[in-house]
Amino acid sequence: MRVLVAGATGVIGRQLVPLLDAVGHEVIAGSRSTGLDALDHDAAVRYVRAAAPDVIVNLLTAIPHAINPLTFARDMELTSRLRTEGTRTLIEAAPGARIISQGLAYAYEPGDGPADEETPLWQNPPAEFTAVRDALIELESLTARAGGLVLRIGHLTGPGTAYDAGGSTTRAILAGQLPVVGEGGSVFSFTNAHDAATSVVAALDRDLTGALNVVDDTPVTMAEWLPALAARLGAPEPARVPVEMARPALGGWGVAFMTGLRGADNTRARLQLNWRPRHSAFVHEKA
């Protein structure tokens, strides 16, 4: 099977390409360095048509190494364009190809318990997150209309992520700059990048549509994982900061990220993909 990986040099793409090679797929590793600029419409169409893929794996993002919650929409603007304009171009260029797109498993409407795939995406999010949410909705709509599958990925861990040795979250924890805000009630569902890649490999063998949560088995609150990770890193114990004291520095989105996110349920992905995450909540793994 000819598989075009759009975003092959990203965190998931770097894990995925060798896996696809290993199981016998013919891989076209698409990235700006190989000539795939998904925001240059005409050039991208030529690239994809020359590749003539059977399947497009759409991993297009441009997420900065560090994000300021006060400027979140601006920091994510390029990624939002890739999720909308880029996805539209990929589908236009190869209308006969199957598409598997990377979505997000922590944009759900807040509520109790892990969200399943029928839970709506956040209906009235903080202003800084609205454009990102809108781009995710369009990504999923475009993928659905093309008969494709969206894999909703959780908070990514592993090489090259914010939680890697040199990543922005790890650095902030080591510097004592990442506090527990309020009750630390945000529930995180993590996804190791290798587990995300194996879910794509599994999806190639199944003609599935819709969306699936690709996350680990252990949703965990920020009040739990942040102190545990700090201890594992030998960092100072995170401070406890009241919500109203944190709001000027973090804004509405930053506070929501710390206090209001909802975890995700992976039951459907486990059943429909016959997929299992190899990594549990990363704070419980051995260093």
C-alpha positions as a Markdown table, in Angstrom:
| # | Residue | x | y | z |
|---|---|---|---|---|
| 1 | Met | 0.0 | 0.0 | 0.0 |
| 2 | Arg | 1.3 | 3.5 | -0.9 |
| 3 | Val | 1.1 | 5.7 | 2.1 |
| 4 | Leu | 1.7 | 9.4 | 2.1 |
| 5 | Val | 2.6 | 10.6 | 5.6 |
| 6 | Ala | 1.9 | 14.4 | 5.5 |
| 7 | Gly | 3.9 | 15.7 | 8.5 |
| 8 | Ala | 6.5 | 12.9 | 8.5 |
| 9 | Thr | 9.1 | 14.9 | 10.5 |
| 10 | Gly | 6.7 | 15.6 | 13.4 |
| 11 | Val | 6.6 | 13.8 | 16.7 |
| 12 | Ile | 4.3 | 11.1 | 15.5 |
| 13 | Gly | 5.6 | 11.0 | 12.0 |
| 14 | Arg | 9.1 | 10.2 | 13.1 |
| 15 | Gln | 7.7 | 7.1 | 15.0 |
| 16 | Leu | 5.3 | 6.1 | 12.2 |
| 17 | Val | 7.5 | 6.1 | 9.1 |
| 18 | Pro | 9.8 | 3.3 | 10.2 |
| 19 | Leu | 6.8 | 1.2 | 11.5 |
| 20 | Leu | 5.2 | 1.5 | 8.1 |
| 21 | Asp | 8.4 | 0.5 | 6.4 |
| 22 | Ala | 8.8 | -2.5 | 8.7 |
| 23 | Val | 5.3 | -3.9 | 7.9 |
| 24 | Gly | 5.8 | -3.6 | 4.2 |
| 25 | His | 4.1 | -0.4 | 3.1 |
| 26 | Glu | 5.5 | 1.9 | 0.5 |
| 27 | Val | 6.0 | 5.2 | 2.4 |
| 28 | Ile | 6.2 | 8.7 | 1.0 |
| 29 | Ala | 7.5 | 10.8 | 3.8 |
| 30 | Gly | 5.9 | 14.2 | 3.1 |
| 31 | Ser | 7.3 | 17.3 | 4.8 |
| 32 | Arg | 8.5 | 20.8 | 3.8 |
| 33 | Ser | 12.0 | 19.4 | 3.5 |
| 34 | Thr | 10.8 | 16.9 | 0.9 |
| 35 | Gly | 8.8 | 19.4 | -1.0 |
| 36 | Leu | 5.3 | 19.1 | 0.6 |
| 37 | Asp | 4.2 | 22.6 | 1.6 |
| 38 | Ala | 0.6 | 22.0 | 2.4 |
| 39 | Leu | -0.2 | 25.8 | 2.5 |
| 40 | Asp | 1.1 | 26.3 | -1.0 |
| 41 | His | -2.0 | 24.9 | -2.7 |
| 42 | Asp | -0.7 | 24.4 | -6.2 |
| 43 | Ala | 2.6 | 23.0 | -5.2 |
| 44 | Ala | 1.0 | 20.7 | -2.7 |
| 45 | Val | -1.5 | 19.4 | -5.2 |
| 46 | Arg | 1.4 | 18.6 | -7.6 |
| 47 | Tyr | 3.3 | 16.8 | -4.9 |
| 48 | Val | 0.4 | 14.7 | -3.8 |
| 49 | Arg | -0.7 | 13.8 | -7.3 |
| 50 | Ala | 2.9 | 12.7 | -8.1 |
| 51 | Ala | 2.9 | 10.6 | -5.0 |
| 52 | Ala | -0.3 | 8.9 | -6.1 |
| 53 | Pro | -1.1 | 7.5 | -2.6 |
| 54 | Asp | -3.6 | 4.9 | -1.6 |
| 55 | Val | -3.8 | 6.4 | 1.8 |
| 56 | Ile | -2.9 | 9.8 | 3.2 |
| 57 | Val | -2.0 | 10.0 | 6.9 |
| 58 | Asn | -2.6 | 13.7 | 7.8 |
| 59 | Leu | -0.3 | 14.7 | 10.7 |
| 60 | Leu | 0.0 | 18.3 | 9.7 |
| 61 | Thr | 0.8 | 20.6 | 12.6 |
| 62 | Ala | 3.2 | 23.4 | 13.4 |
| 63 | Ile | 3.0 | 23.5 | 17.2 |
| 64 | Pro | 5.7 | 25.8 | 18.8 |
| 65 | His | 8.1 | 24.3 | 21.3 |
| 66 | Ala | 6.7 | 26.6 | 23.9 |
| 67 | Ile | 3.2 | 28.2 | 24.0 |
| 68 | Asn | 2.1 | 31.3 | 25.9 |
| 69 | Pro | -1.5 | 30.7 | 27.1 |
| 70 | Leu | -2.2 | 34.4 | 26.7 |
| 71 | Thr | -1.4 | 34.2 | 23.0 |
| 72 | Phe | -2.5 | 30.7 | 22.4 |
| 73 | Ala | -4.7 | 31.4 | 19.3 |
| 74 | Arg | -1.8 | 33.3 | 17.7 |
| 75 | Asp | 0.7 | 30.7 | 18.6 |
| 76 | Met | -1.5 | 28.0 | 17.1 |
| 77 | Glu | -2.6 | 30.0 | 14.0 |
| 78 | Leu | -0.3 | 28.1 | 11.6 |
| 79 | Thr | -1.5 | 24.7 | 13.0 |
| 80 | Ser | -5.1 | 25.8 | 12.6 |
| 81 | Arg | -4.5 | 26.7 | 9.0 |
| 82 | Leu | -2.8 | 23.3 | 8.4 |
| 83 | Arg | -5.8 | 21.6 | 9.9 |
| 84 | Thr | -8.2 | 23.5 | 7.6 |
| 85 | Glu | -6.5 | 24.7 | 4.4 |
| 86 | Gly | -3.9 | 21.9 | 4.5 |
| 87 | Thr | -6.4 | 19.1 | 5.0 |
| 88 | Arg | -8.7 | 20.5 | 2.2 |
| 89 | Thr | -5.8 | 20.6 | -0.2 |
| 90 | Leu | -4.7 | 17.0 | 0.6 |
| 91 | Ile | -8.2 | 15.7 | 0.0 |
| 92 | Glu | -8.6 | 17.7 | -3.2 |
| 93 | Ala | -5.3 | 16.5 | -4.6 |
| 94 | Ala | -6.1 | 12.8 | -4.0 |
| 95 | Pro | -9.9 | 12.3 | -4.0 |
| 96 | Gly | -9.6 | 8.6 | -4.4 |
| 97 | Ala | -7.2 | 8.1 | -1.5 |
| 98 | Arg | -8.3 | 7.2 | 2.0 |
| 99 | Ile | -7.5 | 9.7 | 4.6 |
| 100 | Ile | -6.6 | 9.2 | 8.3 |
| 101 | Ser | -6.3 | 12.5 | 10.2 |
| 102 | Gln | -4.7 | 13.4 | 13.5 |
| 103 | Gly | -7.3 | 15.1 | 15.8 |
| 104 | Leu | -7.3 | 16.1 | 19.5 |
| 105 | Ala | -8.7 | 14.1 | 22.5 |
| 106 | Tyr | -8.6 | 17.0 | 25.0 |
| 107 | Ala | -11.0 | 19.5 | 23.3 |
| 108 | Tyr | -14.1 | 17.9 | 24.7 |
| 109 | Glu | -17.0 | 19.7 | 26.5 |
| 110 | Pro | -16.1 | 19.7 | 30.2 |
| 111 | Gly | -18.0 | 17.3 | 32.4 |
| 112 | Asp | -17.7 | 14.3 | 34.6 |
| 113 | Gly | -15.9 | 11.1 | 33.6 |
| 114 | Pro | -13.8 | 10.3 | 30.6 |
| 115 | Ala | -15.4 | 11.5 | 27.3 |
| 116 | Asp | -16.3 | 9.0 | 24.6 |
| 117 | Glu | -16.4 | 9.9 | 20.9 |
| 118 | Glu | -20.1 | 10.9 | 21.1 |
| 119 | Thr | -19.2 | 13.7 | 23.6 |
| 120 | Pro | -19.3 | 17.1 | 21.7 |
| 121 | Leu | -16.2 | 19.2 | 21.3 |
| 122 | Trp | -16.1 | 22.2 | 23.7 |
| 123 | Gln | -19.2 | 24.2 | 22.9 |
| 124 | Asn | -18.2 | 27.5 | 24.6 |
| 125 | Pro | -14.5 | 27.4 | 25.2 |
| 126 | Pro | -12.3 | 30.2 | 26.5 |
| 127 | Ala | -11.8 | 32.8 | 23.8 |
| 128 | Glu | -8.1 | 31.9 | 23.2 |
| 129 | Phe | -9.2 | 28.3 | 22.3 |
| 130 | Thr | -12.1 | 29.1 | 20.1 |
| 131 | Ala | -10.2 | 29.3 | 16.8 |
| 132 | Val | -8.3 | 26.1 | 17.6 |
| 133 | Arg | -11.6 | 24.3 | 18.4 |
| 134 | Asp | -13.1 | 25.7 | 15.1 |
| 135 | Ala | -10.2 | 24.3 | 13.2 |
| 136 | Leu | -10.6 | 20.9 | 14.8 |
| 137 | Ile | -14.3 | 20.8 | 13.9 |
| 138 | Glu | -13.4 | 21.7 | 10.3 |
| 139 | Leu | -10.7 | 19.1 | 10.1 |
| 140 | Glu | -13.1 | 16.4 | 11.3 |
| 141 | Ser | -15.8 | 17.6 | 9.0 |
| 142 | Leu | -13.5 | 17.5 | 6.0 |
| 143 | Thr | -12.2 | 14.1 | 6.9 |
| 144 | Ala | -15.7 | 12.7 | 7.4 |
| 145 | Arg | -16.9 | 14.0 | 4.1 |
| 146 | Ala | -14.0 | 12.2 | 2.5 |
| 147 | Gly | -15.0 | 9.0 | 4.2 |
| 148 | Gly | -11.9 | 9.1 | 6.4 |
| 149 | Leu | -11.0 | 8.4 | 10.0 |
| 150 | Val | -9.9 | 10.9 | 12.7 |
| 151 | Leu | -7.6 | 9.6 | 15.5 |
| 152 | Arg | -8.1 | 11.9 | 18.4 |
| 153 | Ile | -4.7 | 12.1 | 20.2 |
| 154 | Gly | -4.2 | 13.0 | 23.8 |
| 155 | His | -1.4 | 15.0 | 25.4 |
| 156 | Leu | 1.7 | 13.7 | 23.6 |
| 157 | Thr | 4.6 | 12.2 | 25.5 |
| 158 | Gly | 7.8 | 10.7 | 24.3 |
| 159 | Pro | 10.8 | 11.9 | 22.2 |
| 160 | Gly | 10.4 | 15.5 | 20.9 |
| 161 | Thr | 7.4 | 16.4 | 23.0 |
| 162 | Ala | 6.9 | 19.0 | 25.8 |
| 163 | Tyr | 7.5 | 16.1 | 28.3 |
| 164 | Asp | 10.8 | 15.0 | 26.8 |
| 165 | Ala | 14.0 | 15.7 | 28.7 |
| 166 | Gly | 14.5 | 19.1 | 27.0 |
| 167 | Gly | 10.8 | 19.8 | 26.5 |
| 168 | Ser | 9.0 | 23.0 | 27.7 |
| 169 | Thr | 6.9 | 21.3 | 30.3 |
| 170 | Thr | 9.9 | 19.4 | 31.8 |
| 171 | Arg | 11.9 | 22.6 | 31.9 |
| 172 | Ala | 9.2 | 24.5 | 33.6 |
| 173 | Ile | 8.8 | 21.8 | 36.2 |
| 174 | Leu | 12.5 | 21.7 | 36.9 |
| 175 | Ala | 12.6 | 25.4 | 37.3 |
| 176 | Gly | 9.6 | 25.3 | 39.7 |
| 177 | Gln | 7.5 | 27.4 | 37.3 |
| 178 | Leu | 4.6 | 25.1 | 36.8 |
| 179 | Pro | 2.1 | 25.3 | 39.7 |
| 180 | Val | -1.0 | 23.4 | 40.5 |
| 181 | Val | -3.8 | 25.9 | 39.9 |
| 182 | Gly | -6.8 | 25.7 | 42.1 |
| 183 | Glu | -7.7 | 22.1 | 42.8 |
| 184 | Gly | -5.7 | 21.0 | 39.7 |
| 185 | Gly | -8.8 | 19.4 | 38.4 |
| 186 | Ser | -7.9 | 19.1 | 34.7 |
| 187 | Val | -8.0 | 15.4 | 33.7 |
| 188 | Phe | -5.2 | 14.5 | 31.3 |
| 189 | Ser | -5.3 | 11.5 | 28.9 |
| 190 | Phe | -1.8 | 11.1 | 27.7 |
| 191 | Thr | -0.7 | 9.4 | 24.4 |
| 192 | Asn | 2.9 | 8.2 | 23.9 |
| 193 | Ala | 4.0 | 9.1 | 20.3 |
| 194 | His | 4.8 | 5.5 | 19.6 |
| 195 | Asp | 1.3 | 4.4 | 20.7 |
| 196 | Ala | -0.1 | 7.0 | 18.4 |
| 197 | Ala | 2.0 | 5.6 | 15.5 |
| 198 | Thr | 0.9 | 2.0 | 16.2 |
| 199 | Ser | -2.8 | 3.2 | 16.1 |
| 200 | Val | -2.2 | 4.5 | 12.6 |
| 201 | Val | -0.7 | 1.2 | 11.5 |
| 202 | Ala | -3.7 | -0.6 | 12.9 |
| 203 | Ala | -6.1 | 1.8 | 11.2 |
| 204 | Leu | -4.6 | 1.1 | 7.8 |
| 205 | Asp | -6.0 | -2.5 | 7.9 |
| 206 | Arg | -9.5 | -1.4 | 8.8 |
| 207 | Asp | -12.0 | 0.5 | 6.7 |
| 208 | Leu | -13.2 | 2.7 | 9.6 |
| 209 | Thr | -14.8 | 6.2 | 9.5 |
| 210 | Gly | -15.7 | 8.7 | 12.2 |
| 211 | Ala | -13.4 | 9.4 | 15.2 |
| 212 | Leu | -11.5 | 7.3 | 17.8 |
| 213 | Asn | -9.8 | 8.4 | 21.0 |
| 214 | Val | -6.2 | 7.2 | 20.9 |
| 215 | Val | -5.1 | 7.7 | 24.5 |
| 216 | Asp | -3.6 | 5.6 | 27.3 |
| 217 | Asp | -5.7 | 3.7 | 29.8 |
| 218 | Thr | -5.2 | 6.0 | 32.8 |
| 219 | Pro | -6.8 | 9.5 | 32.8 |
| 220 | Val | -5.1 | 11.4 | 35.6 |
| 221 | Thr | -5.7 | 14.8 | 37.2 |
| 222 | Met | -3.1 | 17.5 | 37.0 |
| 223 | Ala | -3.1 | 17.5 | 40.8 |
| 224 | Glu | -1.9 | 13.9 | 40.6 |
| 225 | Trp | 0.5 | 13.8 | 37.7 |
| 226 | Leu | 2.3 | 17.2 | 38.2 |
| 227 | Pro | 3.7 | 16.5 | 41.7 |
| 228 | Ala | 4.4 | 12.9 | 40.7 |
| 229 | Leu | 6.4 | 14.0 | 37.7 |
| 230 | Ala | 8.2 | 16.7 | 39.6 |
| 231 | Ala | 9.3 | 14.1 | 42.2 |
| 232 | Arg | 10.4 | 11.8 | 39.5 |
| 233 | Leu | 12.5 | 14.5 | 37.9 |
| 234 | Gly | 14.0 | 15.6 | 41.3 |
| 235 | Ala | 12.3 | 19.0 | 40.8 |
| 236 | Pro | 10.9 | 21.3 | 43.5 |
| 237 | Glu | 7.4 | 20.4 | 44.7 |
| 238 | Pro | 5.0 | 22.4 | 42.6 |
| 239 | Ala | 3.4 | 25.4 | 44.3 |
| 240 | Arg | -0.3 | 25.7 | 44.8 |
| 241 | Val | -1.8 | 28.8 | 43.4 |
| 242 | Pro | -5.5 | 30.0 | 43.7 |
| 243 | Val | -7.3 | 30.4 | 40.4 |
| 244 | Glu | -7.8 | 34.1 | 40.7 |
| 245 | Met | -4.1 | 34.7 | 41.4 |
| 246 | Ala | -3.2 | 32.6 | 38.4 |
| 247 | Arg | -5.7 | 34.2 | 36.0 |
| 248 | Pro | -3.7 | 37.4 | 35.1 |
| 249 | Ala | -0.7 | 35.3 | 34.1 |
| 250 | Leu | -2.5 | 32.5 | 32.4 |
| 251 | Gly | -5.7 | 34.0 | 31.0 |
| 252 | Gly | -9.0 | 32.1 | 30.6 |
| 253 | Trp | -7.5 | 29.4 | 28.4 |
| 254 | Gly | -4.5 | 28.8 | 30.7 |
| 255 | Val | -6.8 | 28.5 | 33.8 |
| 256 | Ala | -9.1 | 26.1 | 31.9 |
| 257 | Phe | -6.1 | 24.0 | 30.8 |
| 258 | Met | -5.0 | 23.7 | 34.4 |
| 259 | Thr | -8.4 | 23.2 | 36.0 |
| 260 | Gly | -11.1 | 22.2 | 33.5 |
| 261 | Leu | -9.9 | 19.7 | 30.8 |
| 262 | Arg | -11.7 | 16.4 | 30.5 |
| 263 | Gly | -10.0 | 13.0 | 29.9 |
| 264 | Ala | -10.9 | 10.6 | 27.2 |
| 265 | Asp | -12.1 | 7.0 | 27.0 |
| 266 | Asn | -10.2 | 4.7 | 24.6 |
| 267 | Thr | -12.6 | 1.7 | 24.7 |
| 268 | Arg | -13.7 | 2.2 | 21.1 |
| 269 | Ala | -10.2 | 2.4 | 19.7 |
| 270 | Arg | -9.2 | -0.7 | 21.6 |
| 271 | Leu | -12.2 | -2.7 | 20.2 |
| 272 | Gln | -12.3 | -1.3 | 16.6 |
| 273 | Leu | -8.6 | -1.2 | 16.0 |
| 274 | Asn | -7.6 | -4.2 | 18.1 |
| 275 | Trp | -5.1 | -1.7 | 19.4 |
| 276 | Arg | -3.5 | -1.5 | 22.9 |
| 277 | Pro | -1.4 | 1.4 | 24.3 |
| 278 | Arg | 2.0 | 0.0 | 25.4 |
| 279 | His | 2.5 | 3.0 | 27.7 |
| 280 | Ser | 0.4 | 3.8 | 30.7 |
| 281 | Ala | 0.1 | 7.3 | 32.2 |
| 282 | Phe | 3.7 | 8.4 | 31.8 |
| 283 | Val | 4.2 | 9.6 | 35.4 |
| 284 | His | 3.9 | 6.0 | 36.5 |
| 285 | Glu | 6.5 | 4.7 | 34.1 |
| 286 | Lys | 10.1 | 4.0 | 35.1 |
| 287 | Ala | 12.6 | 6.6 | 34.1 |
